[in-house]
């Protein structure tokens, strides 16, 4: 049972979408919520809603995107998520796309000619596949998903994943990887911030996402600066 805040957000999301789309998202939303029940916090139903809001916001500011495709893809993009340490991780987007195709095909009200476009957008969104979308809809979903990987929420999700994988917070001898050692985010969660989060802003496509990514990356830098003072504190005002 969802809390009252989540339920309110769900209703607002549906009503907002109906103002701009030619299709009804309520059934998709309900299906996704059921499928992601008990999913890990970093890729749960709330992640889907945040990516949806990012995608909707970017679409409105950029203009020209087909919201039927963008918003359906946002809701269905992470139906399959393997643990980060799994060799199957690279297959997550493809498997999510196949399930999305089956779900949309069951809804007679969803435009059949747009299903394959949704599938393509989902297939290409994954960071691990290192693919560049050719369509505006694909660029928007990729941007929307990557924005949720940076900023305060990105830091929270990073440490959530690190905890679930039983990784140490940081390398105690070199927390910020300032020696000649290689970044190893399979062992040290903090390494992932430098390996991925700090460079994600460079992969954004839309003007809107680039601006937001800059702000969120600045926040990460501020977080790291504060973290440095706390874990490398030497006393007597020294750092």
TIPA-953419 format. One line per field, with one value per residue: residue number from 1; residue in one letter; chain; z negated, y negated, x negated of N, C-alpha, C in turn. Coordinates in Angstrom, 2 decimals, padded with zeros to 5 digits. Atoms other than C-alpha are relative to their C-alpha. Example, Ala and Ser with C-alpha at 12.3 -4.5 7.8 and 13.67 -1.06 7.14 Angstrom:
! residues 2
zavex = 1 2 .
mikol = A S .
zagu = A A .
nZ = 000.00 000.06 .
nY = 001.19 001.19 .
nX = -000.89 000.82 .
caZ = -007.80 -007.14 .
caY = 004.50 001.06 .
caX = -012.30 -013.67 .
cZ = 000.00 -000.73 .
cY = -001.20 -001.09 .
cX = -000.90 000.77 .
***
This chain:
! residues 239
zavex = 1 2 3 4 5 6 7 8 9 10 11 12 13 14 15 16 17 18 19 20 21 22 23 24 25 26 27 28 29 30 31 32 33 34 35 36 37 38 39 40 41 42 43 44 45 46 47 48 49 50 51 52 53 54 55 56 57 58 59 60 61 62 63 64 65 66 67 68 69 70 71 72 73 74 75 76 77 78 79 80 81 82 83 84 85 86 87 88 89 90 91 92 93 94 95 96 97 98 99 100 101 102 103 104 105 106 107 108 109 110 111 112 113 114 115 116 117 118 119 120 121 122 123 124 125 126 127 128 129 130 131 132 133 134 135 136 137 138 139 140 141 142 143 144 145 146 147 148 149 150 151 152 153 154 155 156 157 158 159 160 161 162 163 164 165 166 167 168 169 170 171 172 173 174 175 176 177 178 179 180 181 182 183 184 185 186 187 188 189 190 191 192 193 194 195 196 197 198 199 200 201 202 203 204 205 206 207 208 209 210 211 212 213 214 215 216 217 218 219 220 221 222 223 224 225 226 227 228 229 230 231 232 233 234 235 236 237 238 239 .
mikol = X X X X X X X X X X X X X X X X X X X X X X X X X X X X X X X X X X X X X X X X X X X X X X X X X X X X X X X X X X X X X X X X X X X X X X X X X X X X X X X X X X X X X X X X X X X X X X X X X X X X X X X X X X X X X X X X X X X X X X X X X X X X X X X X X X X X X X X X X X X X X X X X X X X X X X X X X X X X X X X X X X X X X X X X X X X X X X X X X X X X X X X X X X X X X X X X X X X X X X X X X X X X X X X X X X X X X X X X X X X X X X X X X X X X X X X X X X X X X X X .
zagu = A A A A A A A A A A A A A A A A A A A A A A A A A A A A A A A A A A A A A A A A A A A A A A A A A A A A A A A A A A A A A A A A A A A A A A A A A A A A A A A A A A A A A A A A A A A A A A A A A A A A A A A A A A A A A A A A A A A A A A A A A A A A A A A A A A A A A A A A A A A A A A A A A A A A A A A A A A A A A A A A A A A A A A A A A A A A A A A A A A A A A A A A A A A A A A A A A A A A A A A A A A A A A A A A A A A A A A A A A A A A A A A A A A A A A A A A A A A A A A A .
nZ = 000.00 -000.09 000.93 -000.56 -000.87 -001.25 -000.71 -000.54 -001.11 -001.08 -000.60 -000.69 -001.18 -000.99 -000.50 -000.79 -001.27 -000.85 -000.62 -001.11 -000.80 -000.69 000.57 001.43 000.65 001.30 000.01 -000.02 001.33 000.94 -000.33 000.39 001.46 000.43 -000.43 000.74 001.44 000.70 -000.74 000.78 000.09 -001.06 -001.25 000.38 -000.65 000.16 -001.07 -001.23 000.05 -000.16 -001.41 -000.71 000.19 -000.76 -001.44 -000.30 000.09 -001.13 -001.23 -000.07 -000.21 -001.29 -001.06 -001.17 000.28 000.05 001.39 000.06 000.01 001.09 001.34 000.13 000.14 001.33 000.98 -000.25 -000.37 000.94 000.49 000.37 000.53 000.64 000.90 -000.74 -000.16 -000.86 -001.41 -000.75 000.05 -001.34 -000.66 000.67 -000.88 -001.04 000.59 000.36 -001.26 -000.44 000.88 -000.33 -001.25 000.33 000.77 -000.87 -001.01 000.62 000.14 -001.32 -000.13 -000.30 -001.44 -000.38 -000.80 000.86 000.93 -000.33 000.32 001.45 000.19 -000.40 000.97 001.22 -000.28 -000.18 001.08 001.03 000.08 -000.19 -001.42 -000.63 -001.30 -000.15 -000.69 -001.22 000.04 001.12 001.10 000.61 000.72 001.20 001.02 000.51 000.87 001.19 000.84 000.51 001.00 001.28 000.50 000.52 001.00 001.31 -000.17 -000.56 001.11 000.83 -000.72 -000.07 001.27 000.16 -000.76 000.66 001.18 -000.43 -000.54 001.13 -000.27 000.97 -000.42 -000.73 000.26 001.16 -000.25 -001.09 -000.19 -001.19 -001.13 -000.39 -000.27 -001.33 -000.05 -000.92 000.61 000.10 000.65 000.45 001.39 000.74 -000.52 -000.33 -001.31 -001.04 -000.21 -000.90 -001.24 -000.81 000.29 -000.33 -001.44 -000.70 -000.61 -001.35 -000.93 -000.20 -001.37 -000.13 000.69 001.33 000.85 000.21 001.04 001.28 000.34 000.53 001.37 000.84 000.12 000.97 001.33 000.31 000.34 001.35 000.89 000.11 000.77 001.40 000.40 000.20 001.30 001.08 000.08 000.03 001.03 000.75 001.20 -000.03 -001.19 -001.18 -000.81 .
nY = 001.19 001.20 001.06 001.04 000.88 -000.70 -000.11 001.32 000.21 -000.85 000.63 001.22 -000.44 -000.44 001.14 000.82 -000.67 000.03 001.32 000.13 -001.21 -000.51 -001.30 -000.03 -000.67 -000.57 -001.44 -000.25 000.36 -001.06 -001.21 000.20 -000.01 -001.41 -000.70 000.47 -000.17 -000.55 000.20 000.71 001.43 000.81 -000.19 -000.34 000.75 001.44 000.33 000.12 001.26 001.13 000.05 000.49 001.46 000.59 -000.12 000.92 001.36 000.23 000.03 001.26 001.11 -000.14 000.00 -000.83 -001.44 -000.71 -000.38 -001.37 -000.86 000.36 -000.29 -001.45 -000.56 000.36 -000.89 -001.40 -000.16 -000.81 -001.12 -001.05 000.59 -000.97 000.62 000.63 -000.90 -001.12 000.07 000.18 001.41 000.59 -000.49 000.55 000.86 -000.82 -000.80 000.95 000.39 -001.10 -000.03 001.20 -000.29 -000.88 000.76 000.96 -000.74 -000.45 001.15 000.34 001.45 000.57 -000.02 -001.14 000.45 000.63 -000.98 -000.28 001.20 -000.07 -001.09 000.49 001.01 -000.71 -000.80 000.81 000.96 -000.49 000.57 -001.05 -000.37 001.08 000.30 001.37 000.00 000.82 000.72 000.92 -000.75 -000.80 000.91 000.48 -001.06 -000.21 001.14 -000.08 -001.08 000.36 001.05 -000.64 -000.64 001.03 000.87 -000.62 -001.31 -000.87 -000.42 -000.92 -001.27 -000.62 -000.66 -001.07 -001.14 -000.45 -000.77 -001.26 -000.83 -000.20 000.65 000.99 001.36 000.56 -000.57 000.76 000.54 000.99 000.13 000.76 -000.52 001.04 -000.63 -000.60 -001.16 000.11 000.03 -001.33 000.16 -001.29 -000.14 001.24 000.75 001.37 -000.02 000.07 001.40 000.57 -000.78 000.19 001.13 001.29 000.18 -000.18 001.25 000.09 -000.87 000.50 000.39 001.18 001.21 -000.03 -000.97 000.47 001.04 -000.65 -000.85 000.87 000.33 -001.20 -000.35 000.96 -000.49 -001.16 000.55 000.55 -001.15 -000.61 000.94 -000.16 -001.36 000.03 000.61 -000.87 -001.28 000.25 001.01 -000.27 000.82 001.28 000.76 -000.54 -000.90 .
nX = -000.84 000.81 -000.28 -000.87 000.78 000.25 -001.27 -000.28 000.92 -000.47 -001.17 000.45 000.73 -000.98 -000.76 000.92 000.26 -001.20 -000.11 000.93 000.13 -001.18 -000.30 -000.26 001.12 -000.36 000.21 001.45 000.51 -000.38 000.75 001.39 000.07 -000.08 001.21 001.17 -000.23 001.17 001.24 001.02 -000.31 000.61 -000.74 -001.37 -001.07 000.27 000.96 -000.80 -000.74 000.93 000.40 -001.19 -000.10 001.10 -000.30 -001.11 000.52 000.90 -000.82 -000.73 000.93 000.68 -000.99 000.21 000.03 -001.27 -000.18 -000.49 001.18 000.91 -000.50 -000.19 001.34 000.49 -000.64 000.31 001.41 000.79 -000.81 000.96 001.23 000.87 000.98 001.10 001.12 -000.39 000.39 -001.24 -000.40 -000.04 -001.21 -001.19 -000.79 -000.62 -001.07 -001.06 -000.65 -000.84 -001.18 -000.77 -000.70 -001.12 -000.99 -000.67 -000.78 -001.25 -000.87 -000.54 -000.05 001.32 000.23 000.85 001.15 001.00 000.56 001.40 000.78 000.21 000.96 001.33 000.43 000.38 001.20 001.21 000.18 000.92 001.35 001.00 000.11 000.77 -000.58 -000.50 -001.29 -000.09 -001.27 -000.18 -000.61 001.05 000.90 -000.68 -000.04 001.36 000.29 -000.86 000.49 001.33 -000.17 -000.34 001.22 000.91 -000.60 -000.24 -000.62 001.02 000.86 -000.79 -000.14 001.32 000.30 -000.98 000.51 001.21 -000.39 -000.61 001.08 000.93 001.27 000.46 -000.33 001.13 001.31 000.50 001.33 -000.07 -001.45 -000.39 000.79 000.94 001.28 000.01 -000.88 -001.13 -001.32 -000.60 -001.31 -000.53 000.45 -000.15 -001.15 000.39 000.65 -001.03 -000.35 001.01 000.02 -001.20 -000.88 000.60 000.16 -001.28 -000.46 000.57 -000.73 -001.36 -000.28 -000.85 000.43 -000.62 000.69 001.37 -000.04 -000.29 001.14 001.05 -000.39 000.08 001.41 000.54 -000.39 000.85 001.32 -000.12 -000.09 001.32 000.83 -000.38 000.40 001.45 000.31 -000.45 000.72 001.44 000.23 001.22 000.04 000.73 -000.36 000.62 -000.78 .
caZ = 000.00 001.03 -001.41 -000.99 000.50 003.07 003.93 004.37 006.60 008.64 009.23 010.10 012.54 014.29 014.54 015.78 018.43 019.69 020.44 022.93 024.26 026.66 024.64 021.09 018.82 015.81 016.80 017.59 014.27 012.33 014.14 013.54 009.85 009.47 011.42 009.37 005.98 003.60 006.20 004.84 003.69 006.45 009.18 007.54 008.50 007.14 009.57 012.39 011.24 011.00 014.50 015.74 014.25 015.72 019.15 019.02 017.96 020.62 023.32 022.46 022.41 025.55 027.60 030.63 028.89 029.15 025.57 026.34 026.90 024.33 021.33 022.01 022.38 019.14 017.23 018.80 019.11 016.04 015.79 015.56 013.35 012.48 009.62 010.68 010.17 012.46 015.97 017.02 016.33 019.96 020.92 018.65 021.26 023.96 021.63 020.33 023.94 024.73 021.71 022.56 026.05 024.62 022.19 024.78 027.28 024.80 024.58 027.56 026.87 027.33 030.93 032.48 034.82 031.83 029.93 031.80 031.27 027.52 027.66 029.48 027.03 024.09 025.71 026.27 022.97 020.90 019.73 019.77 023.48 024.36 027.24 028.58 029.49 032.94 032.06 029.83 027.78 027.20 026.17 023.73 022.00 021.75 020.30 017.89 016.61 016.24 014.35 011.69 011.32 010.27 007.70 004.21 005.43 007.42 004.31 002.31 004.99 005.29 001.61 001.65 004.36 002.59 -000.58 001.24 002.86 -000.53 000.71 -001.59 -001.55 -000.39 -000.19 -003.63 -002.28 000.70 000.37 003.34 005.63 005.71 006.06 009.07 008.15 010.57 009.68 008.46 007.83 007.34 003.99 003.03 003.41 003.41 006.48 008.43 007.93 009.63 012.23 013.35 011.55 012.12 015.86 016.64 017.39 020.49 021.98 021.84 025.15 024.57 023.51 020.59 019.25 019.69 017.51 014.78 014.94 014.34 011.20 009.90 010.59 008.65 005.72 005.95 005.90 002.78 001.17 001.91 000.48 -002.75 -002.86 -002.53 -005.60 -007.61 -006.71 -006.35 -009.37 -011.14 -013.88 -014.59 -011.53 -009.15 -006.29 .
caY = 000.00 -003.34 -006.20 -009.23 -011.34 -008.70 -008.29 -012.04 -012.18 -009.30 -011.09 -014.37 -012.51 -010.92 -014.15 -016.07 -013.49 -013.51 -017.21 -016.61 -013.08 -011.36 -008.14 -007.21 -006.35 -005.14 -001.47 -001.61 -003.29 -000.63 002.20 000.74 000.21 003.88 005.10 003.01 003.96 004.62 003.53 002.13 -001.52 -002.80 -001.44 -001.33 -002.88 -006.26 -006.22 -005.68 -008.64 -010.91 -009.96 -010.52 -014.03 -014.78 -013.56 -015.56 -018.71 -018.37 -017.65 -020.74 -023.02 -021.61 -021.16 -018.93 -015.55 -012.99 -012.69 -009.46 -007.91 -009.80 -009.35 -005.74 -004.94 -006.78 -004.63 -001.38 -001.90 000.04 003.07 005.38 004.38 006.71 006.07 003.82 006.59 008.97 009.78 009.52 005.78 004.90 006.86 004.90 002.34 004.94 007.12 004.10 003.12 006.56 006.50 002.94 004.12 006.87 004.50 001.82 004.41 005.47 001.93 001.35 -002.37 -002.77 -003.71 -000.51 -002.46 -003.99 -000.79 -000.01 -003.60 -003.20 000.08 -001.56 -004.45 -002.05 000.19 -002.67 -004.56 -002.43 -004.02 -000.71 -000.18 -003.51 -004.22 -007.65 -008.11 -009.44 -010.64 -013.51 -011.13 -008.87 -011.79 -013.02 -009.66 -009.20 -012.70 -012.18 -008.91 -010.27 -013.33 -010.97 -009.60 -012.93 -015.64 -014.81 -011.95 -010.55 -010.49 -008.82 -006.16 -005.54 -004.76 -002.72 -000.49 -000.36 000.84 003.49 004.75 004.70 002.33 000.19 -003.52 -004.47 -003.34 -004.30 -004.89 -006.99 -007.98 -010.37 -008.34 -010.90 -008.41 -006.27 -003.60 -002.89 -003.71 -000.57 -001.10 002.63 002.23 -001.43 -003.28 -006.72 -005.73 -005.47 -009.16 -010.08 -007.32 -008.10 -010.82 -013.64 -013.02 -012.37 -016.04 -015.62 -013.07 -015.17 -015.96 -018.65 -022.23 -021.80 -018.70 -020.23 -023.19 -021.00 -018.62 -021.50 -022.50 -018.95 -018.34 -021.49 -020.02 -016.78 -018.79 -020.59 -017.27 -015.88 -019.00 -018.63 -014.89 -015.57 -017.82 -015.15 -012.03 -013.64 -015.95 -016.26 -018.73 -022.20 -023.56 -021.38 -019.40 .
caX = 000.00 -001.47 -001.76 000.50 -002.30 -003.16 000.50 000.93 -002.14 -000.76 002.55 000.81 -001.42 001.55 003.52 000.49 -000.21 003.38 003.08 000.27 000.64 002.98 002.86 003.85 000.92 002.87 002.78 -000.94 -001.63 000.27 -001.46 -004.92 -004.21 -003.28 -006.31 -008.73 -007.29 -010.21 -012.77 -016.05 -015.79 -018.08 -015.80 -012.40 -009.07 -010.17 -013.11 -010.61 -008.53 -011.58 -012.73 -009.19 -009.14 -012.56 -011.45 -008.22 -010.05 -012.75 -010.15 -008.15 -011.20 -012.83 -009.67 -009.20 -009.17 -006.37 -005.13 -003.29 -006.72 -008.81 -006.54 -005.59 -009.29 -010.08 -007.59 -008.78 -012.55 -013.72 -011.44 -014.46 -017.39 -020.24 -022.67 -025.54 -028.04 -026.17 -027.38 -023.74 -023.58 -024.25 -021.10 -018.75 -017.66 -017.02 -014.97 -013.05 -012.30 -010.90 -008.60 -007.54 -006.60 -004.41 -002.73 -001.97 -000.73 001.93 003.31 005.57 005.61 001.86 000.92 -000.50 -002.77 -004.58 -005.35 -008.58 -009.71 -009.22 -011.13 -014.04 -014.17 -014.33 -016.96 -019.36 -018.98 -021.37 -024.62 -026.47 -025.74 -027.39 -025.01 -024.02 -020.34 -019.50 -015.98 -014.92 -012.78 -015.77 -017.95 -015.34 -014.93 -018.69 -019.05 -016.14 -017.57 -021.11 -019.91 -018.59 -022.12 -023.65 -023.04 -021.78 -019.62 -022.54 -024.73 -021.94 -021.43 -025.16 -025.56 -022.36 -023.80 -027.15 -025.47 -023.45 -026.68 -028.45 -031.16 -033.27 -032.49 -036.00 -039.60 -040.99 -044.51 -043.41 -039.71 -039.70 -041.96 -044.74 -047.59 -048.40 -045.86 -043.03 -039.45 -037.69 -033.99 -033.47 -035.27 -034.93 -031.64 -033.26 -035.27 -032.01 -031.32 -034.58 -034.33 -030.78 -028.83 -031.30 -031.50 -027.83 -027.22 -029.39 -027.00 -023.83 -022.15 -019.54 -020.19 -017.80 -019.54 -022.99 -022.02 -020.55 -023.51 -025.92 -024.01 -023.84 -027.52 -028.39 -026.46 -028.45 -031.69 -030.47 -029.59 -033.05 -034.69 -032.74 -033.41 -037.11 -037.09 -035.29 -037.27 -040.71 -040.40 -043.74 -042.88 -044.32 -042.50 -044.48 -042.94 .
cZ = 000.00 -001.07 000.66 000.94 001.34 000.82 000.64 001.21 001.21 000.73 000.78 001.29 001.11 000.61 000.86 001.36 000.94 000.70 001.29 000.94 000.69 -000.53 -001.51 -000.69 -001.27 -000.06 -000.01 -001.38 -001.01 000.23 -000.46 -001.52 -000.54 000.33 -000.83 -001.51 -000.62 000.81 -000.88 000.03 001.14 001.32 -000.28 000.73 -000.11 001.03 001.31 000.02 000.18 001.45 000.85 -000.09 000.75 001.49 000.40 000.02 001.18 001.30 000.16 000.31 001.37 001.16 001.11 -000.22 -000.03 -001.42 -000.16 -000.14 -001.23 -001.36 -000.23 -000.22 -001.39 -001.07 000.12 000.15 -000.89 -000.59 -000.43 -000.45 -000.72 -000.95 000.79 000.23 000.94 001.44 000.88 000.08 001.37 000.77 -000.53 000.94 001.08 -000.56 -000.44 001.24 000.49 -000.84 000.28 001.26 -000.26 -000.73 000.90 001.05 -000.54 -000.13 001.37 000.24 000.33 001.49 000.40 000.74 -000.85 -000.94 000.28 -000.31 -001.50 -000.31 000.31 -001.00 -001.28 000.20 -000.07 -001.21 -000.97 000.06 000.33 001.46 000.82 001.43 000.02 000.80 001.23 000.02 -001.21 -001.20 -000.73 -000.81 -001.30 -001.08 -000.59 -000.95 -001.32 -000.97 -000.63 -001.01 -001.37 -000.60 -000.57 -000.97 -001.32 000.14 000.58 -001.08 -000.86 000.66 000.07 -001.28 -000.33 000.70 -000.66 -001.22 000.36 000.55 -001.05 000.29 -001.15 000.52 000.85 -000.36 -001.14 000.21 001.04 000.36 001.33 001.24 000.56 000.20 001.40 000.08 000.97 -000.78 000.01 -000.74 -000.29 -001.45 -000.84 000.62 000.43 001.37 001.13 000.30 000.98 001.36 000.90 -000.25 000.46 001.50 000.77 000.68 001.44 001.03 000.24 001.42 000.11 -000.81 -001.44 -000.95 -000.31 -001.12 -001.38 -000.45 -000.58 -001.47 -000.93 -000.20 -000.98 -001.42 -000.41 -000.41 -001.42 -001.05 -000.22 -000.82 -001.49 -000.53 -000.29 -001.38 -001.15 -000.13 000.00 -001.05 -000.85 -001.30 000.19 001.28 001.26 000.70 000.94 .
cY = -001.25 -001.00 -001.09 -000.94 000.65 000.08 -001.33 -000.29 000.80 -000.64 -001.25 000.36 000.37 -001.19 -000.91 000.61 -000.10 -001.33 -000.07 001.19 000.38 001.38 -000.11 000.81 000.76 001.50 000.35 -000.23 001.10 001.27 -000.12 000.05 001.43 000.74 -000.38 000.09 000.70 -000.07 -000.79 -001.50 -000.85 000.11 000.39 -000.88 -001.50 -000.48 -000.22 -001.34 -001.21 -000.13 -000.50 -001.53 -000.72 -000.03 -000.97 -001.44 -000.34 -000.13 -001.33 -001.17 000.06 -000.12 000.99 001.50 000.58 000.54 001.40 000.97 -000.26 000.46 001.47 000.67 -000.30 000.93 001.45 000.29 000.92 001.15 001.17 -000.68 001.09 -000.71 -000.52 000.93 001.16 -000.21 -000.23 -001.45 -000.62 000.42 -000.64 -000.81 000.81 000.81 -000.88 -000.39 001.09 000.10 -001.19 000.23 000.87 -000.75 -000.95 000.68 000.47 -001.15 -000.47 -001.51 -000.62 000.14 001.08 -000.44 -000.64 000.99 000.26 -001.20 -000.05 001.05 -000.46 -001.00 000.66 000.77 -000.83 -000.89 000.37 -000.62 001.04 000.40 -001.06 -000.32 -001.44 000.03 -000.90 -000.83 -000.92 000.73 000.84 -000.84 -000.48 001.07 000.22 -001.13 000.11 001.05 -000.37 -001.14 000.59 000.72 -001.02 -000.92 000.75 001.40 000.99 000.52 001.02 001.37 000.74 000.75 001.10 001.26 000.56 000.85 001.36 000.98 000.26 -000.56 -000.93 -001.39 -000.59 000.74 -000.80 -000.62 -001.12 -000.22 -000.63 000.36 -001.05 000.54 000.59 001.25 -000.25 -000.03 001.40 -000.10 001.34 000.26 -001.22 -000.85 -001.41 -000.08 -000.16 -001.45 -000.65 000.69 -000.31 -001.31 -001.34 -000.25 000.12 -001.27 -000.13 000.83 -000.45 -000.54 -001.34 -001.18 -000.01 000.92 -000.44 -001.03 000.61 000.84 -000.81 -000.32 001.19 000.45 -000.93 000.46 001.19 -000.47 -000.57 001.11 000.62 -000.89 000.13 001.36 000.05 -000.57 000.93 001.28 -000.17 -001.04 000.38 -000.81 -001.26 -000.77 000.53 000.96 000.78 .
cX = -000.87 000.40 000.82 -000.75 -000.27 001.27 000.36 -000.87 000.44 001.18 -000.40 -000.71 000.97 000.74 -000.86 -000.23 001.20 000.16 -000.82 -000.06 001.30 000.38 000.15 -001.09 000.37 -000.24 -001.49 -000.58 000.29 -000.78 -001.45 -000.15 000.03 -001.29 -001.23 000.18 -001.21 -001.29 -000.98 000.26 -000.56 000.75 001.44 001.01 -000.22 -001.03 000.75 000.73 -000.92 -000.45 001.15 000.09 -001.12 000.31 001.11 -000.49 -000.90 000.79 000.71 -000.93 -000.66 000.98 -000.34 000.01 001.40 000.17 000.59 -001.17 -000.87 000.51 000.30 -001.35 -000.57 000.58 -000.46 -001.50 -000.81 000.81 -000.88 -001.28 -000.79 -000.96 -001.19 -001.18 000.28 -000.47 001.22 000.45 000.18 001.26 001.28 000.89 000.71 001.17 001.17 000.79 000.96 001.27 000.90 000.82 001.23 001.10 000.78 000.87 001.34 001.01 000.48 000.01 -001.36 -000.27 -001.01 -001.25 -001.10 -000.70 -001.48 -000.90 -000.28 -001.06 -001.41 -000.56 -000.49 -001.30 -001.27 -000.31 -001.12 -001.38 -001.05 -000.18 -000.74 000.48 000.52 001.31 -000.02 001.28 000.06 000.58 -001.04 -000.96 000.64 000.05 -001.39 -000.39 000.77 -000.51 -001.34 000.06 000.31 -001.20 -000.97 000.75 000.18 000.58 -001.01 -000.95 000.73 000.10 -001.34 -000.33 001.01 -000.47 -001.25 000.30 000.57 -001.04 -001.09 -001.40 -000.38 000.31 -001.12 -001.28 -000.64 -001.37 000.01 001.48 000.40 -000.83 -000.95 -001.42 000.05 000.87 001.15 001.31 000.59 001.33 000.68 -000.39 000.32 001.11 -000.37 -000.68 001.01 000.39 -000.97 000.02 001.19 000.72 -000.58 -000.15 001.32 000.49 -000.49 000.76 001.44 000.18 000.73 -000.54 000.53 -000.75 -001.42 -000.05 000.24 -001.18 -001.16 000.28 -000.18 -001.44 -000.70 000.32 -000.87 -001.39 000.01 000.06 -001.38 -000.95 000.30 -000.44 -001.49 -000.35 000.36 -000.84 -001.52 -000.37 -001.21 -000.09 -000.80 000.25 -000.60 000.92 -000.91 .
***
